[in-house]
Amino acid sequence: MSDSKNGKGAATMAKTEFIFEPGQHDITITRIFDAPRELVFKAMTDPKLMPKWWGPRDHWTKVDKMDVRPGGSWRFINGDSSGNEYGFHGVYHLVNAPERVVQTFEFEGAPGHVALDTLMLEDLGGKTRLVQQSVFQSVEDRDMMLQTGMQTGATETNDRLAELLVELAKS
């Protein structure tokens, strides 16, 4: 099943696009950013910039740990206005600047359900195509992630990243 948040199908890609097929273990997220690949990579790997865009709009983000290198680890905490906090963590397996990052992703509220994320950034001559594939251990894990509202959160996260990239390009 494919779900386009902008209602215009896969050809437009002005917004975040999700692809998930029945019975498969993965989710693919695609988005085109109006910024050079090096700037997108910087925003996605700089611990000072992460809190400015990572997570839904109504949540804050704290970077607890972010050692962007093969074997390095990361941990972020999201929080809301009601005082709820949600931890996420993983390990970097490959960091090939500015085009690829492979890392694990685990929501601490569901320990043991680890996904392998591959982030690819394609240079489109001043713009960047982001393709992120998350592979889950089972179809059930993948479906559980889809049921959490991750599409809304990922869309808001990518919208916030696009806004930050506009700011960064001006400075």
C-alpha positions in Angstrom: 0.0 0.0 0.0 1.3 3.5 -0.8 0.1 6.5 1.0 0.7 10.0 -0.2 0.1 12.8 2.3 -0.3 15.4 -0.4 -3.0 13.4 -2.4 -1.1 13.9 -5.7 0.6 10.6 -5.9 4.3 9.6 -6.2 5.1 11.9 -9.0 4.9 15.2 -7.0 7.1 14.4 -3.9 6.7 18.0 -2.6 5.7 16.4 0.7 6.7 13.3 2.6 5.7 10.1 0.8 5.3 6.7 2.5 5.5 3.2 0.8 4.5 0.1 2.7 3.4 -3.1 1.0 1.2 -5.7 2.7 3.2 -8.6 4.1 6.6 -6.8 3.8 9.0 -5.9 6.6 9.8 -2.3 5.5 8.6 1.3 5.3 10.2 3.6 2.8 9.9 7.4 3.3 10.8 9.8 0.4 11.0 13.6 0.4 12.7 16.2 -1.7 14.2 19.1 0.1 15.0 22.5 -1.5 18.5 22.5 -0.1 22.0 21.1 -1.1 22.8 17.6 0.0 25.7 18.8 2.3 23.3 21.1 4.2 20.7 18.3 4.6 23.4 15.9 5.9 24.7 18.5 8.3 21.2 19.2 9.7 20.6 15.5 10.2 24.0 14.8 11.9 24.6 17.8 14.0 23.5 17.3 17.7 22.9 21.1 18.0 20.5 21.1 15.1 18.6 17.9 15.8 16.3 19.4 18.6 15.2 22.1 16.1 13.5 19.6 13.8 13.4 16.0 15.1 9.9 14.9 16.3 6.4 16.2 16.1 5.7 19.9 16.4 4.0 19.6 19.8 7.0 17.8 21.3 10.4 19.0 22.4 13.6 16.9 21.7 16.7 16.6 23.8 19.8 14.9 22.4 21.1 12.8 25.2 23.9 11.2 23.0 24.9 11.5 19.3 28.2 10.1 18.2 27.9 10.1 14.4 30.5 7.5 13.4 30.4 3.7 12.7 30.0 2.1 16.1 28.8 5.3 17.7 25.5 5.5 19.3 22.6 8.0 19.7 19.8 8.6 22.1 17.0 11.2 21.8 14.2 12.0 24.3 10.9 13.5 23.1 8.6 15.2 25.5 5.2 16.8 25.5 3.4 19.5 27.4 1.8 16.9 29.7 5.2 15.8 31.0 5.4 12.6 29.1 8.8 11.6 27.8 9.7 9.0 25.1 13.2 7.7 24.5 14.7 6.5 21.3 18.1 5.1 20.6 20.3 3.2 18.2 23.8 2.5 16.9 25.4 3.9 13.7 26.7 1.2 11.4 27.8 3.3 8.4 28.3 7.0 8.0 29.3 8.0 4.5 29.0 11.8 4.4 27.0 13.4 2.7 25.2 10.5 1.1 24.3 7.6 3.4 23.8 6.7 7.1 22.9 3.2 8.3 21.7 2.9 11.9 19.4 1.0 14.2 16.3 2.6 15.7 14.6 1.4 18.8 11.7 3.1 20.7 12.4 2.5 24.4 8.7 2.1 25.1 8.8 -1.2 23.0 12.2 -2.7 23.9 13.6 -5.4 21.6 11.7 -4.1 18.5 14.7 -2.8 16.6 14.6 -1.5 13.0 17.5 -1.0 10.6 17.3 2.4 9.0 19.2 3.3 5.8 19.1 7.0 5.0 20.2 8.0 1.4 20.6 11.5 0.3 20.7 12.0 -3.5 22.1 15.3 -4.9 19.6 16.8 -7.4 21.7 19.9 -8.2 20.8 22.2 -5.3 17.9 20.0 -4.1 18.2 16.7 -2.2 16.1 13.6 -2.4 15.9 11.8 0.9 15.0 8.1 0.8 14.8 6.4 4.2 14.1 2.7 4.4 13.3 1.1 7.7 13.5 -2.7 7.8 11.7 -4.3 10.8 12.3 -7.7 12.3 8.8 -8.8 11.4 5.7 -7.7 9.6 4.0 -7.4 13.0 6.7 -4.9 14.2 6.3 -2.9 11.0 2.5 -2.8 11.3 2.8 -1.9 15.0 5.0 1.1 14.0 2.5 2.2 11.4 -0.3 2.1 14.1 1.6 4.5 16.4 0.9 7.5 14.2 4.5 7.5 12.9 3.3 8.8 9.5 2.0 12.0 11.1 5.2 12.3 13.2 7.5 11.7 10.3 5.6 14.1 8.1 5.8 16.8 10.8 9.5 16.0 11.4 10.3 16.4 7.7 8.3 19.6 7.4 10.2 21.0 10.4 13.5 19.9 8.7 12.5 21.7 5.5 11.8 24.9 7.5 15.2 24.7 9.3 17.0 24.1 6.0 15.5 27.4 4.6 16.8 29.2 7.8 20.2 27.6 7.5 20.5 28.5 3.8 19.9 32.2 4.6 22.7 32.2 7.2 
